[in-house]
């Protein structure tokens, strides 16, 4: 709606996630629109020093956002899911992989890692739990809380599959932080 407040109503949290190190690379809160997607992709681009392999869902905004931020310096594919209508057999495959730019490894195109991370976010952060009274009422509080979560996730939390923190696995920290170190850094 024309005069609608951009911070009112449904907001999305875009996340970029490194599959090997499990590092949360970038995040952005906002409407699921081209402006937010472009801002998120540019933020991700500024953090990377290598040509990334990006996999996204089928949101059309991603193609333009990736093109604006990375140009051809990216291997990019989409995993498009087409749910069937209840009781109807679809002629369209449920999951379709689409090469967009570069040479992504189509055998590895998956959104499973980020979907699992989304589940972890909901488990660890009640502001993201569905149908709860704990949702954020102010975007500023939501952003501050998620930034703190991101540091905790990258530097303190030790996933069982890694046996160390994502920051250590990615080589940006020499050892896991304690919760006391996180609090000290936050203050």
Secondary structure, DSSP 8 states (H G I E B T S, - for coil): -TT--TTSS--EEEEEE-TTT--EEEEEEE-SSHHHHHHHHHHHHHH-SS--EEEE-S-HHHHHHHHHHHTTSSEEEEEEE----TT---SS-SEEEEEEES---TTS--SHHHHHHHHHHHHH-GGGSSS-TT--SSHHHHHHHHHHHHHHHHHT---TTTSS-HHHHTTS-SS---HHHHHHHH-
